[in-house]
Amino acid sequence: MLNRDMSAPAHAAAKAERLAASPRQRWLVLAVVSGSLLLCGIDLTVLHVVVPSMSVDLQPSAAQLLWIVDVYSLALAALLVTCGTLGDRIGRRRMVLSGFFAFGFASAACALSTSTAQLIAARTALGIAAAMIMASTVAIIRVVFTDDRERALAIGVWTSAHSVGATIGPLLGGLVAEQWGWSAVFLVNIPVIIVILAVGIRVIPESKNPVPRRWDLASVVLSVTGLTGVVYALQRAGEHAGVNAMILVTAIGGAALLYTFVRRQRRLAEPLLDFSLFGERHFTTATLCVIGCFGSYVALLFFLTQWLQQVGAYSPLRAGLALMPLAGANAVGAITAPWVSNRWGNRWALTGALSLFAIAYAAIAAVGDTAHYGMLLLPLLAAGYGAGIVMSAGADSIMSAASPERSGEAAAIQETSFELGAGLGIAVLGTVLTLVYRTGLASVPGVAASERTAVGESFSMAEDVTTHLPAPTAHAVLNAARQAYDHGFTAVAVIASIGLAATGGMAAVLLRPRTVGHQGASD
């Protein structure tokens, strides 16, 4: 037994040495894993600009629309650590290649969906496949790149691939949707994933953890069902503009399951997610900063595209182009974050960047006008730059707050925090928008009760109802829907601004320097 355990790492090391002798193969591995991560990032945001046209075809309710958009990131966040643990046990190459295959299959299922339920299920499968891919790619890079400097460069490329994908997603979606329709945004994944799979089979080496952590199925079930219950209750509350017994029971049940999950992790010798790391103040604060910032950023990408198209009558391509200043400033913020942190420290870098993001959101709420895009330009640049600094400095603070021997566990929480933030940001702020839209929708004479109920479901349903109404009434209904959606977007911006300002204040207070002799990067 001892010899077998000792031979496993030796075998892995021998494989790594053989691969290290082939630079071409190493960089091909990086191209494969980074390309797959680029696709995962694209699918986080590519759907944002095609929601209006997709809604016309599938007619989802407000809650169903939110599920279509954020079930991908929620599934990814819920299963990222689980898939990493399984990959360590069954083989990371096997896990990643299976993820590639599943990603292509799920993309085809999304494109061929003819109902809301089918698309939600397919997007869930896409999120699971993305978790399978993302969970093991960084471990593969660490095995393949044995030189420290090469490994640092490779991890930098790998890290930026997901951000670049999320940034270009709306523009790519707009370009493709205008030419071939909303379903084509998923079909573009298939030829790329076929190439990635074909090359990956040839170049990715197999590697396992010789002493894998225990995989706890009960923890997986508790975390997934608990998170699903809470998000479902939240979205249903927004859809019904209130809380009933079923929503309350679902919310309490989901929260109880999540509480049980946390308690179980604290008791297990080998937990799925090690919550003891959250006992470190800087680690917890930095994680909350990342969740709040990335959730607000992805929500801005999503709701801004809807607002521009549904209130401002932008085309999908024009809406995607309108987001490019935001995305470009985000990239600049991420690149300059190390300089900002070195100049003022992570504490004030995070505080200042979160405050800038909050001010930008407030400015969008105050001066936002789809007819005058120029007034939005400066707030969008500020929002992108502030968010880019927080994402980079926050991730660095998470890793710096953990001891070196626990860097793997910290990295898992860091990756999960980004995806969880994306899912919760759209879920929470989307519920706010739905609630304000529904309660603020003005009555229009000549519209039947059943038609008014349909108009209150979503803006796309309002557009569908107007096709059966006389022209003056249809015009009045659309104006009322645009006004209600505009108010909803403003409410989202105000609430996000308050949340970001509160998070910035928390960073200023809780990221204060440690006692002498224990100062770190967060000081």
C-alpha positions in Angstrom: 0.0 0.0 0.0 2.8 2.4 0.9 4.7 1.6 -2.3 1.6 2.2 -4.4 1.0 5.6 -2.7 4.6 6.6 -3.2 4.6 5.6 -6.9 1.6 7.7 -7.8 3.3 11.1 -7.2 6.5 9.8 -8.7 4.6 8.8 -11.8 2.9 12.2 -12.0 6.3 13.9 -11.6 7.8 11.8 -14.4 4.9 12.7 -16.6 5.4 16.4 -15.8 9.1 16.1 -16.6 8.5 14.5 -19.9 6.0 17.2 -20.8 8.4 19.9 -19.6 10.8 18.7 -22.3 8.3 19.6 -24.9 7.6 23.4 -24.9 5.2 23.1 -27.8 3.0 20.6 -25.9 3.0 22.7 -22.8 1.8 25.8 -24.6 -0.8 23.7 -26.5 -2.1 22.6 -23.1 -2.4 26.2 -22.1 -4.1 27.1 -25.3 -6.7 24.3 -24.8 -7.5 25.1 -21.2 -7.5 28.9 -21.7 -9.7 28.5 -24.8 -12.2 26.5 -22.9 -12.2 29.1 -20.1 -12.8 31.8 -22.7 -15.9 30.0 -23.8 -17.0 29.6 -20.2 -16.7 33.4 -19.7 -18.5 34.1 -23.0 -21.5 32.0 -22.0 -21.7 33.9 -18.7 -22.7 37.1 -20.6 -23.5 36.2 -24.2 -27.2 35.8 -23.5 -27.6 39.3 -22.2 -28.1 41.1 -25.5 -30.4 38.4 -27.0 -32.9 38.3 -24.1 -35.5 40.5 -25.9 -35.6 38.4 -29.1 -35.4 35.2 -27.1 -38.3 36.3 -24.9 -40.4 37.0 -28.0 -40.0 33.3 -29.1 -40.2 31.5 -25.7 -42.4 33.9 -23.7 -40.8 33.3 -20.3 -42.2 34.8 -17.2 -40.1 37.3 -15.3 -38.9 34.6 -12.8 -38.2 32.1 -15.7 -36.2 34.8 -17.5 -34.0 35.3 -14.5 -33.5 31.5 -14.2 -32.5 31.3 -17.9 -29.8 33.9 -17.4 -28.3 33.1 -14.0 -28.9 29.3 -13.6 -25.6 28.9 -15.5 -23.5 30.8 -13.0 -25.4 29.3 -10.0 -24.8 25.8 -11.2 -21.2 26.6 -11.8 -20.7 28.1 -8.4 -22.5 25.2 -6.6 -20.5 22.5 -8.3 -17.0 24.1 -8.8 -15.5 22.7 -5.6 -17.3 19.4 -6.0 -15.9 18.9 -9.6 -12.4 19.8 -8.4 -12.6 17.1 -5.7 -13.9 14.6 -8.1 -11.2 15.5 -10.6 -8.5 14.9 -8.0 -10.0 11.5 -7.4 -10.9 10.2 -10.9 -8.3 12.1 -12.9 -8.2 15.7 -14.0 -7.8 14.9 -17.7 -10.8 12.7 -17.6 -12.8 15.4 -15.8 -11.8 18.2 -18.2 -12.4 16.1 -21.4 -15.8 15.0 -20.1 -16.5 18.7 -19.4 -15.6 19.6 -23.0 -17.9 17.0 -24.4 -20.7 18.0 -22.0 -20.2 21.7 -22.9 -20.7 21.0 -26.6 -23.7 18.8 -26.1 -25.3 21.4 -23.7 -24.6 24.2 -26.2 -26.5 22.3 -28.9 -29.3 21.6 -26.5 -29.6 25.4 -25.7 -29.7 26.3 -29.4 -32.4 23.7 -30.1 -34.6 24.6 -27.2 -38.2 25.4 -28.1 -39.5 26.1 -24.6 -38.5 27.9 -21.5 -38.2 24.7 -19.5 -35.9 23.2 -22.1 -33.6 26.2 -22.2 -33.4 26.4 -18.4 -32.5 22.7 -18.2 -29.9 23.1 -21.0 -28.4 26.2 -19.4 -28.1 24.2 -16.1 -26.3 21.4 -18.0 -24.0 24.1 -19.5 -23.2 25.4 -16.0 -22.4 21.9 -14.8 -20.1 21.4 -17.8 -18.4 24.7 -17.2 -17.8 23.6 -13.6 -16.2 20.4 -14.8 -13.9 22.4 -17.0 -12.9 25.2 -14.7 -12.4 22.9 -11.6 -9.4 21.1 -12.9 -7.7 23.4 -15.4 -5.5 25.3 -12.9 -4.3 21.9 -11.4 -3.4 20.7 -14.9 -1.4 23.9 -15.5 0.5 23.3 -12.2 1.4 19.8 -13.3 2.4 20.7 -16.9 4.4 23.9 -16.1 7.2 23.0 -13.7 9.2 26.2 -14.1 8.0 28.8 -11.7 8.2 31.8 -14.1 6.5 29.9 -16.9 3.8 28.7 -14.5 3.1 32.3 -13.3 2.7 33.4 -16.9 0.5 30.5 -17.7 -1.8 31.1 -14.7 -2.0 34.8 -15.7 -3.2 33.9 -19.2 -5.6 31.3 -17.7 -7.0 33.9 -15.3 -7.5 36.6 -17.9 -9.2 34.2 -20.3 -12.5 34.0 -18.3 -12.6 37.8 -17.9 -11.9 38.4 -21.6 -14.7 36.0 -22.4 -17.2 37.7 -20.1 -16.2 41.0 -21.6 -16.7 40.1 -25.2 -19.8 38.0 -24.6 -22.4 40.8 -25.2 -20.6 42.1 -28.3 -20.3 38.6 -29.8 -23.9 37.9 -28.9 -25.1 41.0 -30.6 -23.0 40.3 -33.8 -24.3 36.7 -34.0 -27.9 37.4 -33.1 -28.3 40.1 -35.7 -27.2 37.7 -38.4 -28.6 34.3 -37.4 -30.9 34.8 -34.4 -30.6 34.2 -30.7 -30.1 30.4 -30.8 -26.9 30.9 -32.9 -25.1 32.4 -29.9 -24.9 28.8 -28.5 -24.1 27.1 -31.8 -20.8 29.1 -32.2 -19.5 27.1 -29.2 -19.7 23.8 -31.0 -16.9 24.1 -33.6 -14.6 25.7 -31.1 -15.2 23.0 -28.5 -14.7 20.3 -31.1 -11.2 21.7 -31.9 -10.5 22.0 -28.2 -11.6 18.5 -27.5 -9.6 17.1 -30.4 -6.4 18.8 -29.3 -7.0 18.2 -25.6 -7.2 14.5 -26.1 -3.7 14.5 -27.6 -1.9 16.9 -25.3 -3.4 17.0 -21.8 -1.7 14.5 -19.4 -3.6 12.6 -16.8 -2.9 13.5 -13.2 -4.6 12.7 -9.9 -4.1 13.5 -6.2 -2.4 10.4 -4.8 -4.2 11.1 -1.5 -7.6 12.5 -2.7 -9.9 14.3 -0.4 -13.1 12.5 0.6 -16.1 13.4 -1.7 -19.1 14.0 0.4 -22.4 13.6 -1.5 -24.5 14.8 1.3 -22.7 18.2 1.3 -23.2 18.5 -2.5 -27.0 17.8 -2.1 -27.3 20.3 0.8 -25.5 23.1 -0.9 -27.3 22.7 -4.3 -30.8 22.3 -3.0 -30.4 25.0 -0.4 -29.1 27.6 -2.9 -31.8 26.6 -5.3 -34.5 27.0 -2.7 -33.4 30.5 -1.6 -33.0 31.8 -5.2 -36.3 30.3 -6.2 -38.2 31.9 -3.3 -36.5 35.3 -4.0 -37.5 35.3 -7.7 -41.0 34.1 -7.0 -41.4 36.9 -4.5 -40.5 39.4 -7.1 -42.8 37.8 -9.7 -45.8 37.9 -7.3 -44.9 41.3 -5.8 -45.2 39.8 -2.4 -44.7 36.8 -0.2 -47.1 33.9 0.2 -46.9 30.7 2.4 -45.2 28.7 -0.3 -42.6 31.3 -1.0 -41.9 31.7 2.8 -41.7 27.9 3.3 -39.3 27.5 0.4 -37.1 30.4 1.6 -36.9 29.0 5.1 -36.3 25.5 3.9 -33.5 26.6 1.6 -31.9 28.7 4.3 -32.1 25.8 6.7 -30.4 23.5 4.2 -27.6 26.0 3.7 -27.2 26.4 7.5 -27.0 22.6 7.8 -24.4 22.6 5.0 -22.2 25.1 6.8 -22.5 23.1 10.1 -21.6 19.9 8.4 -18.5 21.4 6.8 -17.3 22.6 10.2 -17.7 19.1 11.6 -16.1 17.1 8.7 -12.4 16.2 8.8 -12.3 16.7 5.0 -15.0 19.3 4.2 -16.2 20.0 0.7 -15.6 23.7 1.4 -13.4 24.7 4.3 -15.2 27.4 6.3 -12.4 27.7 8.8 -10.7 30.1 6.4 -13.5 32.5 7.1 -12.2 32.9 10.6 -9.6 35.2 9.2 -11.1 38.7 9.0 -9.2 39.9 5.9 -10.1 36.7 4.0 -13.8 37.0 4.8 -13.9 40.7 3.9 -12.1 40.3 0.6 -14.4 37.5 -0.4 -17.5 39.6 0.4 -16.0 42.4 -1.7 -15.5 40.1 -4.7 -19.0 38.7 -4.4 -20.6 42.1 -4.1 -18.5 43.8 -6.8 -18.7 41.0 -9.4 -22.4 40.5 -8.8 -23.0 44.2 -9.3 -20.8 44.2 -12.4 -22.5 41.3 -14.2 -25.9 42.7 -13.2 -25.0 46.0 -14.8 -23.9 44.2 -18.0 -27.2 42.3 -18.0 -29.7 45.0 -17.1 -28.0 47.8 -19.1 -28.4 45.7 -22.3 -32.1 45.1 -21.5 -32.7 48.8 -20.7 -30.9 50.0 -23.9 -32.9 47.6 -26.0 -36.3 47.7 -24.4 -36.4 51.4 -23.4 -34.0 52.8 -25.9 -34.9 50.5 -28.9 -31.2 49.6 -29.4 -30.4 46.7 -31.7 -28.6 43.7 -30.1 -25.3 44.7 -31.9 -25.6 48.4 -30.9 -26.3 47.4 -27.3 -23.3 45.1 -27.3 -21.1 48.0 -28.7 -22.5 50.3 -26.0 -21.0 48.1 -23.3 -17.5 48.2 -24.8 -16.4 51.3 -22.8 -17.5 49.6 -19.6 -15.6 46.4 -20.6 -12.5 48.2 -21.7 -12.3 50.2 -18.5 -12.7 47.0 -16.6 -9.7 45.5 -18.3 -7.6 48.7 -17.6 -8.7 48.5 -13.9 -7.6 44.9 -13.6 -4.2 45.7 -15.3 -3.5 48.7 -13.1 -4.8 47.2 -9.8 -1.3 46.0 -8.7 0.1 49.5 -9.1 -2.9 51.0 -7.2 -2.5 48.4 -4.4 1.3 49.0 -4.2 0.7 52.7 -4.0 -2.1 52.8 -1.4 -2.4 49.2 -0.1 -5.2 46.7 -0.7 -7.3 48.2 2.0 -7.7 51.7 0.4 -7.5 50.3 -3.1 -10.6 48.2 -2.5 -12.3 51.0 -0.5 -11.7 53.6 -3.2 -12.6 51.3 -6.1 -15.8 50.2 -4.5 -16.7 53.8 -3.7 -16.0 54.8 -7.3 -18.2 51.9 -8.6 -21.0 53.0 -6.2 -20.7 56.7 -7.4 -20.9 55.5 -11.0 -24.0 53.4 -10.3 -25.6 56.4 -8.6 -24.7 58.6 -11.6 -26.3 56.1 -14.0 -29.5 56.2 -11.9 -29.5 60.0 -11.8 -28.5 61.0 -15.4 -29.1 57.8 -17.3 -31.0 58.4 -20.5 -31.1 56.0 -23.4 -31.6 58.9 -25.8 -28.3 60.5 -24.7 -25.7 57.8 -24.5 -22.9 60.4 -24.1 -24.2 61.2 -20.6 -23.7 57.5 -19.7 -20.1 57.3 -21.0 -18.2 58.7 -18.0 -20.2 56.7 -15.4 -19.7 53.5 -17.5 -15.9 54.2 -17.6 -15.8 54.8 -13.9 -17.9 51.7 -13.1 -15.7 49.5 -15.3 -12.4 50.8 -13.9 -13.5 50.5 -10.2 -14.9 47.0 -10.8 -11.7 45.9 -12.5 -9.5 47.1 -9.5 -11.8 45.3 -7.0 -11.8 42.0 -9.0 -8.0 41.9 -9.2 -7.1 43.4 -5.8 -9.9 41.4 -4.1 -8.7 38.1 -5.6 -5.1 39.0 -4.5 -6.4 39.8 -1.0 -8.2 36.5 -0.7 -5.0 34.6 -1.6 -2.8 36.8 0.5 -4.9 36.3 3.6 -4.6 32.5 3.5 -1.4 30.7 4.5 0.7 29.2 1.7 -0.2 25.6 2.6 -3.9 26.5 2.2 -3.6 28.3 -1.1 -5.5 25.6 -3.0 -8.5 25.8 -0.7 -8.4 29.6 -0.9 -8.3 29.5 -4.7 -11.4 27.3 -4.7 -13.3 29.8 -2.6 -12.0 32.7 -4.7 -13.3 31.1 -8.0 -16.6 30.2 -6.3 -17.1 33.7 -5.0 -16.9 35.1 -8.6 -19.5 32.7 -10.0 -21.7 33.0 -6.9 -21.6 36.7 -7.1 -22.7 36.7 -10.7 -25.6 34.4 -10.0 -26.8 36.2 -6.9 -26.3 39.7 -8.4 -28.7 39.0 -11.2 -31.1 37.0 -8.9 -31.4 39.8 -6.2 -31.4 42.8 -8.5 -33.5 41.1 -11.0 -36.1 40.5 -8.3 -36.0 44.2 -7.5 -36.5 45.2 -11.1 -39.4 42.8 -11.6 -41.1 44.0 -8.4 -40.8 47.7 -9.4 -41.9 47.0 -13.0 -45.0 45.2 -11.9 -46.1 47.5 -9.1 -45.2 50.7 -11.1 -47.0 49.7 -14.4 -49.6 52.3 -15.1 -53.1 51.3 -16.1 -54.1 51.9 -19.7 -57.8 52.3 -20.7 -59.1 49.7 -23.1 -56.9 46.9 -21.8 -58.6 43.8 -20.5 -57.6 42.4 -17.0 -56.1 39.3 -18.6 -54.1 41.5 -21.0 -52.9 43.7 -18.1 -51.8 40.7 -16.2 -49.8 39.5 -19.3 -48.2 43.0 -19.7 -47.2 42.9 -16.0 -45.3 39.6 -16.6 -42.4 41.2 -18.5 -41.6 43.8 -21.2 -41.5 41.1 -23.9 -45.1 40.0 -22.9 -46.2 43.6 -23.2 -44.8 43.8 -26.7 -46.7 40.6 -27.6 -50.0 41.9 -26.2 -49.7 45.1 -28.2 -49.9 43.1 -31.5 -53.6 42.4 -30.7 -54.5 46.0 -29.7 -55.6 49.0 -31.7 -52.6 51.3 -32.6 -53.3 54.1 -30.0 -53.8 51.6 -27.2 -50.8 49.6 -28.2 -48.7 52.8 -28.2 -49.9 53.7 -24.7 -49.2 50.2 -23.4 -45.7 50.2 -24.7 -45.0 53.7 -23.2 -46.3 52.5 -19.9 -44.1 49.4 -20.0 -41.1 51.4 -21.0 -41.7 53.8 -18.2 -42.1 51.0 -15.6 -39.0 49.2 -16.9 -37.0 52.5 -16.7 -38.1 53.0 -13.1 -37.1 49.4 -12.4 -33.7 49.9 -13.8 -33.2 53.1 -11.8 -34.2 51.2 -8.6 -31.6 48.5 -9.4 -28.9 51.2 -9.9 -29.8 52.9 -6.6 -29.8 49.7 -4.6 -26.6 48.5 -6.2 -25.0 51.8 -5.4 -26.0 51.6 -1.8 -24.8 48.0 -1.5 -21.4 48.9 -3.1 -21.0 51.9 -0.8 -21.7 49.8 2.2 -19.2 47.2 1.0 -16.6 49.9 0.6 -17.2 51.1 4.1 -16.9 47.5 5.4 -13.5 47.2 3.5 -12.3 50.4 5.1 -13.1 49.2 8.6 -12.3 45.4 8.4 -9.2 45.5 6.3 -7.4 47.7 8.8 -3.8 46.6 9.5 -3.1 43.6 11.6 -1.0 43.9 14.7 2.7 44.5 14.2 4.5 41.4 13.0 1.5 40.2 11.1 1.0 42.8 8.4 0.1 41.5 5.0 -1.0 42.6 1.6 -4.3 43.9 2.9 -2.8 46.6 5.0 
